[in-house]
Amino acid sequence: MKTILLKLRTLLTKDSLPHGELQFPIRYKLLLITSVVLLISMSGIIFLASYFFRKDSEVRVKENNIKINEILSLKVKSDLHSMKQDVHITASAILRNPNSANAIAKELFDEDQNFLLVGAYDASLNPKFEALNDQFLQKYDYQKSEVKELLRSIQPKLKKSFSGTTVIWNASPRFRHPILCLSFPLSESKDTQTILVTLVKLDSLLDAFQTSGPVETFLVSEDGSVLAHPDAKVVLSGINLNDLPIVERMKKSTVDNGQFRYESKDGVSYLGSFKKLGLGGVGVISQVREAKIFEEVNNIQKRNVYILIVSLALSFIVVYIFAKSLSTPILKLVDASEEIRRGNYHIELHATTHDEIGTLTKSFVSMGRGLEEREKLKDSFGRFVNQDIAEMAAKGKLSLGGQRKYCTIFFSDIRSFTAISEKLQPEEVVEFLNQYMTEMVKCVQETGGTVDKFIGDAIMATWGALRDSKNHAKQTVEAALRMRDKLIEFNQGRGTVKKPIIQIGCGINTGFVIAGQIGSSDKMEYTVIGDSVNLASRVESLNKETHTDILITETTYQEVKADYNVMSMGEIELKGKSKPQKVYAILGRKSDPNCPKNLGELQKLVGITVTKKGKK
């Protein structure tokens, strides 16, 4: 890649080329295109400025909504707590001294003339005491019967307070003025026997919601009814706002605040936020029309669009002049690169210009031919050696010598291969061997292994030698089990002289080896050598006398015992080893419910028959 980049830089340098070869240098075309790009970029900046201005306005509105909600919620909560406290003090004093009820209530009414009623009621909603503000009734021309009728009509709502809940309700529709009904338990107990009820005029709360600017704020109750609103007519009507998405969101929200964009039922978009007071399910909501916020932003954007249209018109004229001379060869190069990506390196491409693109086209064709030759060599080489080794050799990463590696070695061999070969023609032997080897090699490659060599009908493979792997022992055993499964599938429909049933033996050992290029400087072979390799080969041959198909050594067993069911075959004397070696037969995966439970089930699964004398 570095060499290609250096070539391209050389090709794009005019002084390095023969005099007069470049008649139309691409640099001048690029200057012109760059000017156009800058013009378009400026237009993009205008749009980005509008976008960020819009976002900034939205953020400011949201922050403003939150601040308004916080301030109003503190104000409303403080006023409600103040009302509750005044009513509680008054009611407690009256209940302690019932004979002075009128005098005590009059003190509250004189202090705050907005109170219309203060009362205490038992579980049957019978009044323990009930005091009305006569001055309020006279001043606003209300009758006591109106108040009594209101209390009777809202008894179901008031009963909620006996479970310790504060009830806040808009009583304004029953009166000619904004009136709030507040009901709460006398004590903090959840099952109180006495509740306090008050009716109070909403002047102070309504004043708090008279905000200036485009933001509209209002107070809603637990059932979605308006308690306070900048428009007193809305409060007097007692309108329910459950169809407003922000109200529905507040009622369902598990947190006490939030904000989002929504559309009303008439299609008007709003930015709204809410803040729950944590008292009687009441919440403060603020909303502002999106069109009002972004009115100036939209005006700026319209002006920018007019500028952009003019700029694009001029740019189109300029770019069109050079489009054919510049875009056509580039598009051909793009098509050629796509063909190379698909593996078609033989491309028919000719330079049509005498500038840098023409020179680049010639270099591109030359590069494609080089890649084609390299791919042919790699493909041919990969058929005789492992693909990974072929790739390393192509990159020059293989050298004479080796290094010490801890890996797992695998040997497999076809049982009675000589007897099978005697009954077949040489061509038939090669055909069935190729079919068998194809399936077995897939199992090796799928588990990350490397086929080291084929020794007649035998396969030698390694895991963790060419490519480092932490689980090379487990991968090897997994490959052997896959070979077992593939061989069972391979043998289906076989059993004739021309198509004999195939049985194999596999030997696996884990240990240190010397892995690398072995041979001379003229001919090398990547392989592994060492005592661990010899032990794997010896273990493979033990399958004949143990009547098994997969045997592993003690070192491999220690690596895989947590994942596979095995059967110990005891300690066996091996040629070339001074001490007997422990070997184990692999029964199957522990996660496999159909795993053979003993040697007999294993032999039945893989088709190993044992005579009474112990011979297959």
Long-range contacts (C-beta under 8 A, 24 or more apart in sequence): 4-367, 7-363, 8-360, 8-363, 11-356, 11-359, 11-360, 11-363, 12-356, 17-359, 21-354, 21-359, 22-354, 22-355, 22-356, 23-354, 23-355, 24-325, 24-353, 24-354, 24-355, 25-355, 25-356, 26-326, 26-355, 26-356, 26-357, 27-356, 29-322, 29-325, 29-326, 29-355, 32-318, 32-322, 33-319, 33-322, 33-326, 35-318, 36-315, 36-318, 36-319, 39-311, 39-314, 39-315, 40-311, 40-312, 40-315, 42-311, 43-304, 43-307, 43-308, 43-311, 43-312, 46-304, 46-307, 46-308, 47-301, 47-304, 47-308, 50-297, 50-300, 50-301, 50-304, 53-297, 53-300, 54-294, 54-297, 57-293, 57-294, 57-297, 58-271, 58-293, 58-294, 61-215, 61-271, 61-288, 61-293, 62-259, 62-271, 62-273, 64-215, 65-215, 65-259, 65-271, 65-272, 65-273, 65-286, 65-287, 65-288, 66-257, 66-259, 66-273, 66-275, 68-211, 68-215, 68-217, 68-286, 69-217, 69-257, 69-273, 69-274, 69-275, 69-284, 69-285, 69-286, 70-275, 72-208, 72-209, 72-217, 72-219, 72-275, 72-284, 72-286, 73-275, 73-276, 73-277, 73-283, 73-284, 75-208, 76-205, 76-208, 76-219, 76-228, 76-277, 76-282, 76-284, 77-277, 77-278, 77-279, 79-204, 79-205, 79-208, 80-168, 80-182, 80-277, 80-279, 80-280, 80-282, 81-279, 83-182, 83-198, 83-200, 84-166, 84-182, 84-184, 84-196, 86-111, 86-112, 86-115, 87-115, 87-118, 87-182, 87-196, 87-198, 88-186, 88-196, 90-118, 91-118, 91-119, 91-120, 91-129, 91-186, 91-196, 92-186, 94-120, 94-129, 94-131, 95-120, 95-128, 95-129, 95-186, 95-194, 98-129, 101-129, 101-131, 102-131, 105-131, 109-133, 109-135, 109-136, 112-200, 113-139, 114-200, 114-201, 114-203, 114-204, 115-198, 115-199, 115-200, 115-201, 116-142, 116-147, 116-179, 116-198, 116-199, 116-200, 116-201, 117-147, 117-151, 117-197, 117-198, 117-199, 118-196, 118-197, 118-198, 119-151, 119-196, 119-197, 119-198, 120-186, 120-194, 120-195, 120-196, 120-197, 121-158, 121-194, 121-195, 121-196, 121-197, 122-193, 122-194, 123-162, 123-193, 125-155, 125-158, 125-159, 128-194, 136-201, 140-175, 140-176, 140-177, 142-175, 146-174, 146-175, 147-199, 149-174, 150-174, 150-181, 150-199, 151-197, 154-181, 157-181, 157-183, 158-183, 158-195, 158-197, 161-185, 161-192, 161-195, 162-191, 162-192, 162-193, 162-195, 163-190, 163-191, 164-188, 164-189, 164-190, 164-191, 164-192, 165-280, 166-279, 166-280, 167-280, 168-221, 168-222, 168-227, 168-279, 168-280, 168-281, 168-282, 169-221, 169-225, 170-221, 170-225, 170-226, 170-227, 170-235, 170-238, 171-199, 172-202, 172-235, 172-236, 172-237, 172-238, 173-236, 173-237, 173-238, 176-236, 177-201, 177-236, 178-202, 178-203, 178-206, 178-228, 178-232, 178-235, 178-236, 180-205, 180-227, 202-227, 202-228, 202-235, 206-230, 206-232, 206-235, 214-288, 214-289, 214-292, 214-293, 215-286, 215-287, 215-288, 216-286, 216-287, 216-288, 217-284, 217-285, 217-286, 217-287, 218-284, 218-285, 219-282, 219-283, 219-284, 219-285, 220-247, 220-250, 220-282, 220-283, 220-285, 221-280, 221-281, 221-282, 222-251, 222-280, 222-281, 222-282, 223-281, 224-251, 227-282, 245-272, 246-270, 246-272, 246-273, 246-274, 246-285, 246-287, 247-274, 247-285, 249-274, 250-274, 250-276, 250-283, 250-285, 261-290, 325-353, 326-357, 328-352, 329-353, 329-357, 329-358, 329-361, 330-357, 332-361, 333-357, 333-360, 333-361, 333-364, 336-364, 336-365, 336-368, 337-364, 340-368, 340-371, 343-375, 345-369, 345-371, 345-372, 345-375, 346-372, 385-526, 386-450, 386-451, 386-466, 386-526, 388-450, 388-466, 388-467, 389-450, 389-466, 389-526, 398-517, 398-524, 398-526, 399-517, 400-516, 400-517, 400-519, 400-520, 400-521, 400-524, 401-516, 401-517, 402-514, 402-515, 402-516, 402-517, 402-518, 402-529, 403-514, 403-515, 403-516, 404-512, 404-513, 404-514, 404-515, 405-464, 405-465, 405-512, 405-513, 405-514, 405-515, 405-528, 406-464, 406-510, 406-511, 406-512, 407-462, 407-463, 407-464, 407-465, 407-472, 407-510, 407-511, 407-513, 407-515, 407-528, 408-462, 408-463, 408-464, 408-472, 408-473, 408-475, 408-476, 408-508, 408-509, 408-510, 408-556, 408-559, 409-460, 409-461, 409-462, 409-508, 409-509, 409-510, 409-511, 409-513, 409-528, 409-532, 409-533, 409-536, 410-444, 410-449, 410-459, 410-460, 410-461, 410-462, 410-463, 410-476, 410-479, 410-480, 410-506, 410-507, 410-508, 410-536, 411-458, 411-459, 411-460, 411-506, 411-507, 411-536, 411-537, 411-539, 411-540, 412-440, 412-458, 412-459, 412-480, 412-483, 412-504, 412-505, 412-506, 412-507, 412-540, 413-457, 413-458, 413-504, 413-505, 413-540, 413-541, 414-457, 414-458, 414-502, 414-503, 414-504, 415-502, 415-503, 415-504, 415-505, 415-543, 415-544, 415-616, 416-503, 417-456, 417-457, 420-500, 423-497, 423-500, 424-497, 424-498, 428-498, 432-499, 433-457, 435-490, 436-490, 436-502, 439-483, 439-486, 439-487, 439-490, 440-483, 440-486, 442-486, 443-479, 443-480, 443-482, 443-483, 443-486, 444-479, 446-479, 446-482, 447-475, 447-476, 447-478, 447-479, 447-482, 448-472, 448-475, 449-475, 449-476, 449-479, 452-526, 452-527, 452-528, 453-525, 453-527, 462-513, 462-515, 462-528, 465-513, 465-515, 465-528, 466-515, 466-526, 472-510, 473-508, 473-510, 473-556, 473-559, 473-560, 474-559, 474-560, 474-563, 476-508, 476-510, 476-556, 477-508, 477-550, 477-552, 477-556, 477-560, 477-563, 477-564, 477-586, 480-506, 480-508, 480-550, 480-586, 481-550, 481-586, 481-588, 481-589, 484-549, 484-550, 484-606, 487-606, 488-605, 488-606, 488-607, 491-607, 501-607, 503-549, 503-606, 503-607, 503-608, 504-549, 505-540, 505-541, 505-542, 505-543, 505-544, 505-548, 505-549, 505-550, 505-551, 506-540, 506-543, 506-549, 506-550, 506-551, 507-536, 507-537, 507-538, 507-539, 507-540, 507-541, 507-542, 507-543, 507-551, 507-552, 508-536, 508-539, 508-550, 508-551, 508-552, 508-553, 508-556, 509-533, 509-535, 509-536, 509-539, 509-552, 509-553, 509-555, 509-556, 510-553, 510-555, 510-556, 510-559, 511-535, 511-555, 534-576, 535-574, 535-577, 535-581, 538-574, 538-575, 538-576, 538-577, 539-574, 539-581, 539-583, 542-569, 542-572, 542-574, 542-583, 544-616, 546-583, 546-585, 547-599, 547-603, 547-608, 547-610, 547-614, 547-616, 548-585, 548-599, 548-602, 548-603, 548-608, 549-602, 549-606, 549-608, 550-585, 550-586, 551-583, 551-584, 551-585, 551-586, 552-583, 552-584, 552-586, 553-581, 553-582, 553-583, 553-584, 554-581, 554-582, 554-583, 554-584, 557-582, 557-584, 562-590, 563-589, 563-590, 563-591, 564-588, 564-589, 564-590, 565-589, 565-590, 565-595, 565-596, 565-597, 567-598, 567-599, 567-602
